[in-house]
Amino acid sequence: MSELFYIQPSERARLKDGVATLLDAEARHLTRVMRKKVGDQVDLFDGSGVLYHCEITAVARDRVELDVLDTIEENREPNVAVTAIVALPKGDRQKWAIEKLTELGVTRFIPLQAERADVQCDADTCERLRRQTLEASKQCRRLRLMQILPAVAPKELPALVEILQRRLHDQERPLSTQAQALYARLNADDLFHEFRPGDDVLRIVAHPICDGQFGQTSFSTLIRQHGQIPRGALILIGPVGGFSDAEVADAVRQGWAPLDLGKQVYRVETAAIVAAALLTHLD
């Protein structure tokens, strides 16, 4: 199975003419590491869910030209579109979480600036997460990139839900001032693009204390009580030490279903991966 190479957004327009260009790091990797040359065939993707089978026609220092031989649209995404809203763990655990969530088919990742979060997610962090998503997608041959959005605070979650609800129920309904501000900050024209009016989207908050204080239930009970397999899900995962009681109580009041992931207390990245795996394998 051949390695995937990524077409930069600035070069996507040329695909309509049956030609493709790889630039910079991708071009250098293709020619200097993989030792590909004119006449060799390779697979490209642009992150939108399409595979391009191509033949190399010209090689320069930081640029490779190719002809598109075949275009393959193949849906490899899970039936349940999952948005993981997660307080970032420290160090290499971030990369591990992003890699596995990408492999599982999570639709988007939103860093959460919870009360106890000890990692702040700035623009540089988000860009690093996007690079890690790209590398993970190439490795597992996922054709659609997991979206990485700017961080949101718990107090912004109602505005995020308002944006979601407008997508699901009334796309002409005006947003509140708070939701408009979040919409602009997230550049949210494409946010929740996978949903259509009337789709069923479940919202879950995972809490590591399984004493039932907030009405937590197991995953199987939660889905059974919900009554059907949802089209999508938003899952909240707190920082090291979990959400504060006030944050969980606020989420439950706002309609997030509390989830008990078991008797063990998971690390942040483990909880995110477990929850994502449960949701993306619903069928």
Residue pairs with C-beta under 8 A, 6 or more apart in sequence:
1 141
2 41
2 42
2 43
3 34
3 42
3 43
3 138
4 43
4 44
4 45
4 137
4 138
4 141
5 22
5 26
5 29
5 30
5 42
5 43
5 44
5 45
5 138
6 26
6 44
6 45
6 46
6 47
6 134
6 137
6 138
7 15
7 20
7 21
7 22
7 26
7 44
7 45
7 46
7 52
8 23
8 24
8 26
9 46
11 20
11 21
11 22
11 23
12 46
14 20
14 21
15 46
15 52
15 68
15 71
18 67
18 68
19 65
19 66
19 67
19 68
20 44
20 52
20 54
20 65
20 66
20 67
20 68
21 63
21 64
21 65
21 66
22 30
22 44
22 63
22 64
22 66
23 62
23 63
24 62
26 64
27 60
27 62
27 63
27 64
28 62
30 36
30 42
30 56
30 64
31 37
31 59
31 64
36 42
36 56
36 64
37 56
37 59
38 56
38 57
38 58
38 59
39 55
39 56
40 55
40 56
41 53
41 54
41 55
41 56
41 69
42 54
42 56
42 66
43 51
43 52
43 53
43 54
44 51
44 52
44 54
44 66
45 51
45 52
45 137
45 143
46 52
47 134
47 137
47 143
47 144
47 145
48 143
48 144
49 73
49 74
49 75
49 76
49 77
49 143
49 144
50 71
50 72
50 73
50 143
51 71
51 72
51 73
51 74
51 143
52 68
52 70
52 71
52 72
53 68
53 69
53 70
53 71
53 72
54 66
54 67
54 68
54 69
55 66
55 67
55 69
56 64
56 65
56 66
57 65
57 66
57 67
58 64
58 65
59 65
74 143
76 105
76 141
76 142
76 143
76 144
77 105
77 107
77 144
78 104
78 105
78 279
78 280
78 281
79 229
79 282
79 283
80 229
80 230
80 231
80 232
80 233
80 279
80 280
80 282
81 107
81 194
81 195
81 231
81 232
81 233
82 104
82 105
82 106
82 107
82 232
82 233
82 234
82 235
82 276
82 279
82 280
83 106
83 107
83 108
83 109
83 110
83 192
83 232
83 233
83 234
83 235
84 101
84 106
84 108
84 109
84 110
84 235
84 237
84 272
84 275
84 276
85 110
85 112
85 152
85 157
85 234
85 235
85 236
85 237
86 97
86 109
86 110
86 111
86 112
86 236
86 237
86 268
86 272
87 111
87 112
87 113
87 114
87 116
87 117
87 119
87 237
87 238
87 239
87 240
87 268
88 94
88 97
88 111
88 112
88 117
88 119
88 121
88 125
88 268
89 97
89 119
89 239
89 240
89 267
89 268
89 269
90 118
90 119
93 267
93 268
93 269
94 119
94 129
94 132
94 269
95 132
96 269
97 268
97 269
97 272
97 273
98 109
98 129
98 132
98 133
98 136
98 146
99 132
99 135
99 136
99 139
100 269
100 273
100 276
101 109
101 146
101 272
101 273
101 276
102 133
102 136
102 137
102 140
102 142
102 146
103 136
103 140
103 142
104 273
104 276
104 277
104 280
105 142
105 280
106 146
106 276
106 280
107 146
107 147
107 194
107 232
108 146
108 147
108 148
108 149
109 129
109 133
109 146
109 147
109 148
109 149
110 149
110 150
110 151
110 152
110 160
111 121
111 125
111 126
111 129
111 149
111 150
111 151
111 152
112 151
112 152
112 153
112 154
112 236
112 237
112 238
112 239
113 120
113 121
113 151
113 152
113 153
113 154
114 153
114 154
114 238
114 239
114 243
114 244
114 247
115 154
115 243
115 244
115 246
115 247
116 238
116 239
116 240
116 241
116 242
116 243
116 244
117 239
118 239
118 240
119 125
119 239
120 151
121 150
121 151
123 150
126 148
126 149
126 150
126 151
129 148
130 148
133 145
133 146
133 148
134 145
136 142
137 143
137 144
137 145
137 146
149 186
149 191
150 185
150 186
152 160
152 182
152 186
154 247
154 250
154 251
156 178
156 182
157 236
157 251
157 254
158 178
158 254
159 175
159 176
159 178
159 179
159 181
159 182
159 183
160 179
160 182
161 203
161 254
161 255
162 175
162 176
162 178
162 179
163 175
163 179
163 182
163 183
163 188
163 191
163 192
164 192
164 195
164 201
164 234
166 173
166 175
167 191
167 192
167 195
167 197
168 195
168 197
168 198
168 199
168 201
169 197
169 198
170 197
171 197
175 183
182 188
183 191
192 232
194 232
195 201
195 231
195 232
199 231
199 232
200 228
200 230
200 231
200 232
201 230
201 231
201 232
201 233
201 234
202 226
202 230
202 232
202 233
202 234
202 257
203 233
203 234
203 236
203 255
203 256
203 257
204 222
204 233
204 234
204 235
204 236
204 256
204 257
204 258
204 259
204 275
205 235
205 236
205 243
205 248
205 251
205 252
205 256
205 257
205 258
205 259
206 235
206 236
206 237
206 238
206 258
206 259
206 261
206 271
206 275
207 214
207 216
207 238
207 242
207 243
207 248
207 258
207 259
207 260
208 238
208 242
208 261
208 265
208 266
208 271
209 216
209 242
210 216
210 260
210 261
210 262
210 263
212 260
213 245
214 248
214 249
214 252
214 258
215 252
215 258
216 258
216 259
216 260
217 225
217 257
217 258
217 259
217 260
218 259
218 260
219 259
219 261
219 275
219 278
222 257
222 259
223 229
223 282
226 257
229 282
229 283
230 282
233 279
235 259
235 272
235 275
235 276
235 279
236 243
236 251
236 256
237 268
237 271
237 272
237 275
238 247
238 268
239 268
240 267
240 268
242 265
243 251
248 258
251 258
252 258
259 275
261 271
261 274
261 275
266 274
